[in-house]
Amino acid sequence: DAKISIKILGRELEDPRRDGGIDIEALMDMQEVIGFDAQVVPNETHGRNNRFYTRWITESSMDWREQAMILDFAKSIYPNKPVFDSEWHGISSNAWINYTLDRDYVKAALWMAFTDGLSVINNWWWYREHVQRSNSGGVIAEQYDLENKTSTVGNIMFSIQHQAVAFDTFGRTMKELNANSATVASLVKEERDVLIYYSNEAAIQDFRYPQQMADIYEALKLMNISVGFTTPNKINSLGYVPSNIVIPPTLFAKDETVSALENFVTNNPSTRVLQVTRGATANFSADEKGTPETRDISFLTRNTAFNNNIENLVTRLSNNLRLPESPIEVSISLPGSSEEALGVIARYGDNAGRIALSLINVSADSRRVQLPATGGYINLLDNKAFSNDFEMEPNDVLLLIPDNDNTLDINDIRVNEVKPFTVYPNPATDIVNISNNTAGTYKMYSALGSLVKRVTTEGNQTNVSIPVSDLGTGIYFLEIPTPKGKRVTKIIVE
């Protein structure tokens, strides 16, 4: 049976030219396989001058934001739908040209895609022959391929012969990703630490909303916390309680947008809700048509002002959000100093019961990375050993696991540590029992990283039984609360 898929241009979320009225959420609602067409652009590239977002040219090794944001939007709102990029513009496009793509860029761009949730990819390429086209005045404009290229924007010559290294790297990287598919899938989380409250009417009516919303997304992504999106239609049926909700500067809003948010805040007092404002202009101050409205938003008590400097925005968000503890504490700084820096994207997943750490340096410059001091780390991509202190060059990709067989603590790797819990039987057929001395939330994940069980205990209830007879046979990972944070252990269901 054919599945419904609609190609959505990846730039739609952040492109301020949204007055055509496209509703991204409605389009994704009707799809069984979410489709889109995203750009990833390497630095030192000719073209792409129509972008409103240009900061990446001096600060990043690639323009990664468009691809990352549409993927995080899709996978946080529709975690169980596969995502298909039917025209991946990471090697070339009709909007930019680069004849000297190196291996590191192609590899990093693909790893960014799949660690953000991409399921299937189709690389775009187009060999363009000489054609004649007429403009609106009827004048014939000669257009050639690039071996006899005119100055006309958009003429490209593109074939395996012209990008042999890039295509070779594409194939090698896809093999690498498939060889580590279970670990890669586990890096994409169903439950996000921060959700951006997205307003479609604001994106359509307000030229500045998409870009300011995208700047907030970029800052959160660079903070290395799991960020996603929610909408007025989805916020009260998430299936979990996020730690934080961030509201971008949202001047235009329907009544339902405000009431859905108020309902969530009332029913989820543990969630920290932060509204980001645009100067002195209040959020939700006009309806979807621009008619001024006076609305009671006193239920929103935490505020910060928007700033288009990403470092400043990171500071403001950090000071106002409830940040999670990292499974592995990652410190990023400038080489040769202790000065903190941004630019290395870190994600956490599972590898046969051990926590895996994905690191991708999207900065334009080198970065120093420091991890907890242990027996060291192994890079799964080449089996090379790493210490806890090393440098990453632009577009470097690492997939690290601790170089020991012990369970990983929330903040460190404890060697020869006695577990504060007991799990039995293991393997299990019907029930998994956990004898523990800490109450909290137990989560069981499939080998592909999907949440399949969730049980919460309170007060003095420290022992729990989780039925598993409804699960398929295989390997699962159980996240267990302890006095020092979360621990992950492997469960086999027979």
C-alpha positions in Angstrom: 0.0 0.0 0.0 1.3 3.4 -1.0 2.0 5.8 1.9 1.1 9.5 1.8 4.1 11.8 1.6 4.2 15.5 0.7 7.4 17.4 0.0 7.7 20.5 2.2 10.5 22.9 1.6 12.8 22.7 4.6 13.2 26.5 4.8 9.5 27.0 5.5 9.9 27.1 9.3 12.4 29.9 9.3 11.6 31.7 6.1 9.9 35.0 6.9 8.1 34.9 3.5 5.2 32.8 4.9 2.3 35.1 3.9 1.2 32.5 1.4 -0.4 30.8 4.4 1.1 27.3 4.3 0.3 25.3 7.4 3.2 23.0 8.1 1.5 21.2 11.0 -1.7 20.5 8.9 0.5 19.1 6.0 2.4 16.8 8.4 -0.9 15.7 10.1 -2.1 14.1 6.8 1.2 12.4 5.9 2.2 8.9 6.8 5.8 9.5 5.8 6.8 13.1 6.4 8.5 14.5 3.3 10.6 17.5 2.9 13.4 19.1 0.8 16.2 20.6 3.0 19.4 22.5 2.3 22.7 22.1 4.1 25.3 24.5 2.8 29.0 24.3 3.3 31.1 27.3 4.1 33.2 29.0 1.4 30.3 28.5 -1.1 29.2 30.6 -4.0 25.5 31.6 -4.0 22.8 31.3 -1.4 22.5 35.1 -1.3 18.7 35.1 -0.9 19.0 33.9 2.7 17.8 36.2 5.5 19.9 34.2 7.9 23.6 34.8 7.2 25.4 34.6 10.6 26.5 31.0 9.8 28.9 32.3 7.1 31.3 33.6 9.7 30.5 31.3 12.7 29.7 27.8 11.3 31.3 25.2 9.1 28.0 24.8 7.4 24.4 26.2 7.4 22.9 23.4 9.4 19.9 25.2 11.0 17.3 24.7 8.2 17.7 20.9 8.1 18.0 20.5 11.9 14.9 22.6 12.7 12.5 20.9 10.3 13.7 17.5 11.5 13.3 18.5 15.2 9.8 19.9 14.4 8.7 16.7 12.7 10.2 14.2 15.1 9.1 16.0 18.3 5.5 16.4 17.2 5.3 13.1 15.2 7.9 10.8 16.8 6.5 7.6 15.3 6.4 8.8 11.7 9.4 8.2 9.4 10.9 11.2 7.7 12.0 11.2 4.1 14.2 13.9 2.5 13.4 13.3 -1.2 15.7 16.1 -2.4 18.7 16.4 0.0 20.6 19.5 -1.0 23.8 18.8 0.8 26.0 18.3 -2.2 24.5 20.8 -4.6 21.5 23.0 -5.3 20.2 25.5 -7.8 20.9 28.1 -5.1 24.6 27.5 -4.4 27.7 26.0 -6.0 30.9 24.5 -4.5 33.2 22.4 -6.7 35.6 21.4 -3.9 33.4 19.7 -1.3 35.6 17.8 1.2 34.9 14.6 2.9 34.5 16.0 6.4 31.7 18.4 5.4 29.7 15.7 3.6 30.1 13.3 6.5 29.1 15.9 9.1 26.1 17.1 7.1 24.8 13.5 6.8 25.4 12.8 10.5 23.6 15.9 11.5 20.6 14.8 9.4 20.3 11.2 10.8 21.1 12.1 14.4 18.3 14.7 14.2 15.8 12.0 13.1 16.0 11.6 9.3 14.9 8.1 8.2 15.4 8.0 4.4 17.4 10.1 2.1 17.5 10.8 -1.6 20.5 12.9 -2.8 19.6 15.6 -5.3 21.6 16.1 -8.4 20.8 17.5 -11.8 23.0 17.7 -14.9 21.8 20.8 -16.8 22.3 21.0 -20.5 22.3 24.2 -22.5 18.8 25.7 -22.7 17.1 28.9 -23.9 14.6 30.6 -21.6 12.6 33.8 -22.0 12.1 36.3 -19.2 8.9 38.2 -18.4 9.7 40.6 -21.2 10.0 37.9 -23.8 13.8 38.3 -24.2 15.6 35.1 -24.8 18.3 34.4 -22.2 21.0 31.9 -23.0 21.8 29.5 -20.2 24.6 27.0 -20.3 26.1 24.3 -18.1 29.0 25.3 -16.1 31.6 24.2 -18.6 30.5 27.2 -20.7 28.7 29.0 -17.8 27.1 32.4 -18.2 26.5 34.7 -15.2 22.9 33.5 -14.9 22.2 32.4 -11.3 21.2 28.8 -11.1 23.2 27.2 -13.9 25.0 24.2 -12.5 26.8 21.2 -13.9 26.6 18.3 -11.5 27.6 14.7 -11.9 29.6 12.0 -10.3 32.6 13.1 -12.4 32.5 16.6 -11.0 32.0 15.6 -7.3 33.7 12.2 -7.2 35.0 12.7 -3.6 31.7 14.0 -2.3 29.7 11.1 -3.8 32.3 8.6 -2.5 31.9 10.1 0.9 28.1 10.0 0.7 28.2 6.3 0.1 30.8 5.6 2.8 29.0 7.7 5.4 25.6 5.9 4.6 27.3 2.6 5.3 28.7 4.0 8.5 25.3 5.2 9.6 23.6 1.9 8.8 26.3 0.0 10.6 25.5 2.0 13.8 21.8 2.3 13.1 20.5 1.2 16.5 22.8 3.7 18.3 22.0 6.5 15.9 18.2 5.9 16.3 18.6 6.1 20.0 20.0 9.6 19.8 16.6 10.9 18.7 14.5 11.4 21.8 10.7 11.2 21.9 10.6 13.3 25.1 12.3 16.7 24.8 13.8 18.9 27.6 12.5 22.1 25.9 9.5 22.6 23.6 9.1 25.7 21.5 5.4 26.8 21.4 4.9 27.4 17.7 2.2 29.7 16.3 1.4 29.2 12.7 -0.7 32.5 12.5 2.3 34.4 13.9 4.6 32.8 11.3 2.2 33.9 8.5 1.5 37.4 9.7 4.7 38.5 11.3 7.8 38.8 9.1 10.1 38.8 12.2 8.6 35.8 14.0 10.1 32.9 12.0 13.6 34.3 12.2 13.4 35.1 15.9 11.9 31.8 16.6 14.7 30.1 14.6 17.3 32.1 16.6 15.8 30.8 19.8 15.9 27.3 18.4 19.6 27.7 17.4 20.5 28.9 20.8 18.8 26.0 22.5 20.4 23.5 20.1 23.9 24.9 20.8 23.2 24.5 24.5 23.1 20.7 23.9 19.7 20.1 25.4 17.0 18.2 23.5 14.8 20.7 21.9 11.5 20.2 20.0 8.3 21.9 19.2 4.7 21.8 20.1 1.6 23.7 18.9 -1.8 24.7 20.3 -3.3 21.5 18.8 -0.7 19.2 20.4 0.4 20.8 23.7 -2.3 19.3 25.8 -1.8 15.7 24.5 1.9 15.3 24.6 2.0 12.1 26.6 4.7 13.4 29.0 5.4 16.6 31.0 8.3 18.6 29.5 10.6 20.4 31.8 10.3 23.7 29.8 8.2 25.5 27.3 9.6 28.5 25.5 7.3 31.0 23.8 9.0 33.0 21.0 8.0 36.7 20.5 4.4 35.9 19.4 2.4 39.1 18.6 -0.4 37.5 16.5 -2.4 34.7 18.0 -5.9 33.1 17.8 -7.9 32.9 21.0 -7.4 29.1 20.9 -3.6 29.6 20.9 -3.7 31.5 24.2 -6.4 29.3 25.8 -4.5 26.0 24.9 -1.4 27.4 26.5 -3.2 28.6 29.7 -4.8 25.2 30.0 -1.4 23.5 29.8 0.1 25.8 32.4 -2.8 25.3 34.8 -2.5 21.5 34.5 1.3 21.2 34.5 2.7 23.5 37.3 6.0 21.6 37.3 6.8 22.8 33.7 8.8 26.0 33.6 7.2 28.3 31.0 9.3 31.1 29.6 8.0 33.8 27.3 10.5 35.7 25.1 9.3 39.2 24.3 10.2 41.7 21.5 11.1 44.8 23.3 8.1 46.4 25.1 5.5 44.7 22.8 3.4 42.2 24.7 3.0 38.7 23.4 -0.5 37.8 22.1 -1.4 41.5 21.6 -3.2 41.0 18.4 -5.5 38.3 16.9 -4.6 36.3 13.8 -5.7 39.2 11.5 -3.8 41.9 13.3 -6.7 43.4 15.3 -5.4 44.6 18.7 -6.5 42.5 21.6 -6.2 42.9 25.4 -5.7 39.5 26.8 -5.0 38.4 30.4 -1.7 36.5 30.2 -0.9 36.8 33.9 -0.5 33.0 34.0 2.8 33.6 32.3 5.2 34.8 35.0 8.6 34.2 33.6 9.9 36.6 30.9 13.1 37.5 29.1 13.8 39.8 26.2 14.8 38.6 22.8 18.4 39.3 21.6 19.7 38.4 18.2 23.2 37.8 19.6 23.3 34.0 20.0 25.7 34.0 22.9 23.6 36.6 24.7 20.5 34.6 23.9 22.1 31.4 25.3 22.8 33.2 28.6 19.3 34.5 28.9 17.8 31.1 28.2 20.2 29.3 30.5 19.3 31.7 33.4 15.6 31.1 33.0 15.2 27.4 32.1 15.4 24.3 34.2 18.3 22.6 32.5 18.7 18.8 32.7 21.7 17.0 34.0 23.7 15.5 31.2 24.4 11.8 31.0 28.0 12.7 30.3 29.1 16.2 31.2 30.5 17.8 28.0 32.7 21.0 28.4 33.4 22.9 25.3 36.0 25.7 25.1 38.4 27.5 22.9 41.6 25.5 22.3 44.4 26.4 24.7 42.1 28.1 27.2 39.2 27.5 29.6 36.9 30.1 27.9 33.6 28.4 27.2 32.5 28.2 23.6 29.6 27.0 21.4 29.6 25.0 18.3 29.9 21.2 19.2 26.5 19.5 19.0 26.2 16.7 21.6 23.6 14.0 21.7 23.2 11.0 24.0 22.0 7.5 23.1 22.5 3.8 23.9 25.0 1.3 22.6 24.3 -2.2 24.0 23.5 -0.9 27.4 26.2 1.8 27.6 25.6 5.4 27.0 26.8 6.6 23.6 27.8 10.2 22.9 27.6 11.8 19.5 29.7 14.9 18.9 29.7 17.0 15.7 31.7 20.3 15.5 29.6 22.7 13.4 31.8 25.7 14.4 33.9 27.4 11.8 36.9 26.9 14.2 38.5 24.2 16.3 37.0 23.4 19.7 38.4 21.8 22.8 36.2 19.1 24.4 36.5 17.8 27.9 34.6 14.8 29.3 34.6 13.1 32.7 38.0 11.6 33.5 37.7 7.8 33.1 39.5 4.9 31.6 39.0 6.7 28.3 36.6 6.5 25.4 36.3 4.5 22.1 35.1 6.1 18.8 32.7 3.6 17.3 33.4 4.9 13.8 37.1 3.9 13.7 37.6 2.1 17.0 40.3 4.6 18.0 40.8 5.5 21.7 40.2 9.0 23.0 41.2 10.6 26.3 38.8 12.8 28.1 40.5 16.0 26.8 40.8 16.5 23.0 40.3 19.0 20.2 37.8 18.7 17.3 38.4 20.4 13.9 35.4 21.9 12.0 33.1 19.1 10.7 34.7 16.4 12.9 32.2 13.6 13.8 32.7 11.3 16.8 30.5 8.5 18.2 32.0 7.7 21.6 31.3 5.1 24.2 33.1 4.7 27.6 36.1 2.3 27.4 34.8 0.0 30.1 31.9 -2.4 30.8 30.4 -0.6 33.7 27.0 1.1 33.9 27.2 4.9 33.2 26.1 7.2 36.0 24.3 10.4 35.2 27.4 12.6 35.7 30.3 10.2 35.6 31.5 6.7 35.0 31.8 4.8 38.2 34.3 1.9 38.1 33.4 -1.2 40.2 30.4 0.7 41.7 27.7 -1.4 43.4 24.3 -0.8 41.7 21.7 0.6 44.2 19.0 -1.6 42.5 18.3 -5.1 41.4 16.5 -6.1 38.2 15.0 -9.6 37.8 14.4 -11.8 36.0 16.7 -10.9 33.1 16.0 -12.3 30.5 12.2 -11.8 31.2 9.1 -13.2 29.6 6.1 -11.6 31.4 7.3 -9.3 34.2 10.4 -7.3 35.0 10.8 -6.5 38.7 13.0 -3.7 40.0 14.0 -3.6 43.7 15.2 -0.1 44.3 15.6 2.5 47.1 14.6 5.5 45.1 11.1 6.6 43.8 10.8 8.2 40.4 10.1 7.5 36.8 11.2 4.2 35.1 11.4 4.3 31.3 12.0 1.4 28.9 13.2 2.0 25.4 13.5 -0.3 22.4 16.8 -0.9 20.7 15.8 1.8 18.2 15.3 4.4 21.0 11.5 4.4 21.1 9.8 4.8 24.5 7.7 1.6 25.0 7.0 1.7 28.8 6.8 4.4 31.4 6.0 3.8 35.2 6.2 6.4 37.9 6.4 5.7 41.6 5.9 8.1 44.5 6.7 8.4 48.2 7.8 5.1 49.8 6.9 3.0 46.7 10.4 2.0 45.6 9.8 -1.4 44.1 8.1 -1.7 40.8 6.9 -4.4 38.3 6.8 -3.7 34.6 4.8 -6.1 32.3 6.7 -7.0 29.2 4.6 -9.8 27.7 3.1 -7.4 25.2 6.6 -6.5 23.8 8.4 -8.3 21.0 11.4 -10.4 21.8 14.7 -8.6 21.8 16.9 -6.1 23.6 15.5 -3.2 25.6 17.0 -0.5 27.8 15.6 0.4 31.2 16.2 3.8 32.7 16.1 3.6 36.5 16.1 6.5 39.0 18.8 6.5 41.6 20.0 9.0 44.3 22.7 10.2 41.9 20.6 10.4 38.8 19.4 8.1 36.1 21.0 4.7 35.3 20.5 2.6 32.2 20.6 -1.2 32.2 19.9 -3.7 29.4 16.9 -6.0 29.5 16.3 -9.0 27.3 12.7 -10.0 26.6 12.2 -13.6 25.4 
